[in-house]
Each structure stands twice: as structure tokens, then as C-alpha cells.
Amino acid sequence: MHAFAVIARNYLISAFVVSGVAAAVAAVLLYKLTRLDNSRATALKAVWLMLIFPSSFFLHIAYAESLFLALAIGCLYAARSDRWMVSGITGALAAMTRINGLILILALATEAIQQFISSRKWRSQWLWALAPLGGFAAYLFANYTTTGDAYWHFSAFSTKTGISRLIGHGGLSMAPST
């Protein structure tokens, strides 16, 4: 988003554009992922339901949800398509976007086990399933370089000190106006 903001010269517009593009990418990837096992009609219905579900509102505003969803679906689609390096990279990016990206490790491990059961051969490229750990480590490093505390996000809203630190780092003020 920061790179796009340099071009657009407006962070809010950039956030909406990035979220909108990511939501469209997530829809296309969901269609492709669903088509691996289902009919065209089922895939279209899955995309339609994703886009009209009440909480899909968050995919169309300036939040990281659409980016996370596009990366997570891309990760799963790449693994199912036997492109494990792409799966690992998108999984790592998803884990950098949201801590929930760590769950992708279990999904990727399940896919690797399914492929092993089918082929009865070990493939070293399945180790890309661990890449979300690296993405989360990069997120922790970014927290550390920004705030001086790698685990800052765990305590940011749980204590008065955490909220003060958030305000001190350019976050929104949570204090009532006077």
C-alpha cells in the first residue's frame, strides 16, 4: 500500500484501491480453487456468496482482510496445483498480513500428506509449507524495528500502557475529546 500511496499521494485512496484489487484477486482465486473439485456453477456460487455475505463488507474497505484472503486462497490454490514455492511465498505474505496466516501451515501440511499418500514419495518441496513461520517472523521483526518490542501487538490494547504506546506510534487517540 505504501508504494501505491507514493504514486497516488493519498493513503486512504491507496488503501481502497489495494483492498478492491485484492478482493477481486481473491474472487478469481476462489473460483479457480473451487473449480479444482467442483463444477463451474458451484465455483461461481462460491464467489458470489463470498462477495455478498454480510461480513464481506470488510473486503471492500481499507482493511487488510481482502489482502489476507487473496494471499491465503492463493497459497492454498498453489499448493493444490503442486506449485509449492508459490504456495510458501504467498503463505508467508499472508502470515505477514495477519497472524491467522500461521493456520495455513496446518492446511498445507494436510495437502502435503494427501499428496504423499497418493504418490508414496517424499518431496522436499513440501517444506515450503513452513514458510508462513518466516512470514510471521518478518512481521515480528517489523514490530521490533518500529516499536522496539517484537511482541508489541499482543499487548497494544490489553493495557493502558499498550494504548499509550499505540498513540505514541501514530495510532488513533482512544481518549474522549474534551
N, C-alpha and C positions, 0 to 999 in steps of 0.2 A: 504494500500500500504506500509506503514511504516513497518508493521510486516513482509511482504514478502521481503522487502528490507533488513531486518536483515538477512534473510536466503540467499537471492541471492547476498547480498553485493554490489548491484548496483541499484540505484534508477531508472535509465532510463529503464533498463530491467524489473524491477518490475512494473513500470508504464505500459509498453507494455503488460506484462502478465496479469495484473489486467484488463486492458482495453479489451484485447482479450477474456478473460474468461467472463467478464461482457457482452460483445457483444453477445457471444454465449448463455449465460443465457437469455438475452433479446430476442433473436430469439426464443428460446424454449418457453418462457413465452408468447410471442406474438402469437405463434402458438396455445398454449393452450387457451389463451383468445379468439382468433378468433373462435376456434372450439366450444366455448360455444353457438354461434349463427349461425355459418356458416359451410359449407362443408369442407372436408379435402382439396380439391383443392383450395378453397378460402383462407384457412389458410396458405397453402404453398405459394400461390401467395403473400399474405401479407408479409410473412417473406422474400421472395425473393426480393420484391420491397423495403423493409426496408434495406436490405443488399446491393442492387445495386444502390440505389438512390444516386445521386452525393454527397449530404451532408453526406452520411453515412461514408465518409472518416474519419470523426471525431470520429466514433465509433471504429476505428482500430488504433488510435494513442494514445499517452499518455495524453489524456484529460479525464475529469470526465464525459463526455457525455454518454458513454456506461454504466458506473456505475449508473448514474442517470436514464437512460432509463430502465435498468434492475429493479431497485428498484421501479420506477413508474409503470411499467407494472405489476410487482409482486404485488404491492399494489392494483391495480385495479382487477387483477385476483383473489386475495384472497378475496376481497370484493364480487365479483360476485359469488365466491364459498362459500360464507357465513362463511368465516374464518376471522372475524373482528379483532381479536387481531393481527394476522399475517399482515393483511392489515394496521393496525395502526402502527405497528413497522416498516414495510417497507416504509410506508408513511413518518414516522418521519426520517428514514435514508435518504430518498430521499430529504427531506427538509434540512437536514444537508449537503447534497451534493451540492444542488443548491437552490436558493431562489424560483425558479419556482415550487418547491415541495409544496409550500403553495396552489397552484391551486388544488392540489389533494383533499383538503378539500371540494371544491365545487363538484368535481366528486364523492367523497364518500358520501356526503350529498344527491346527486341526487340518488345514488344507494340505500341509506337507505330509502329515500322517496318512491322509486319504490317498495322496499320490504314491506314497511308499507302499501302502497296501496293494495298490493296483499294479505297481511295477516290480516290487520286491527288490529294488535297488536304492542304495543310499546316494543322494546327490548333494554335493557341498553347497550348491546354490540355495538350498533351503535355509542356510544360516542367515540369509537376508531377512528372515522372519524376526530376527533380533534387532534389526535396525531401529525400530521405534525407541529402544533404550537409548541409542545415540542421539536421537532427536530430542528426547526428554532431557538428556544430559546437556545438550546445547541450550535448551530453554533455561535450565538451572544456571548455566554459565552466564547467559544473558541477564538473568536476575542478579547474579553476583556482581557483574560489571556495572550494572545500573544502580543497584541499591546497596551493595556491599554485603548482601545476605542471599545466598543461593535459594534458601527456603522461605524467602520473604512472602511469597504468595500464600503459604499456609496460614500465616498469622496476620495478614493485612487487614482483615475485617473482624478478627476474633477478639481483638483487644483495642483499648483506647490508643495505646502506643502504635498499633498497626495502622489505625485510621490516621493518626498524626503523621506517620511515615508516608502514607499514601498521599496525603495533602501536600506534604513536603516534596514529593517527587512529581508534582504537576497533576495529581488526580483532582477530582471534583471535591469541593468542600461539602462535607456532610453536616456542618453546623447550621442551626437555624439562623435565618437572616434577622438582623436587628433593625 
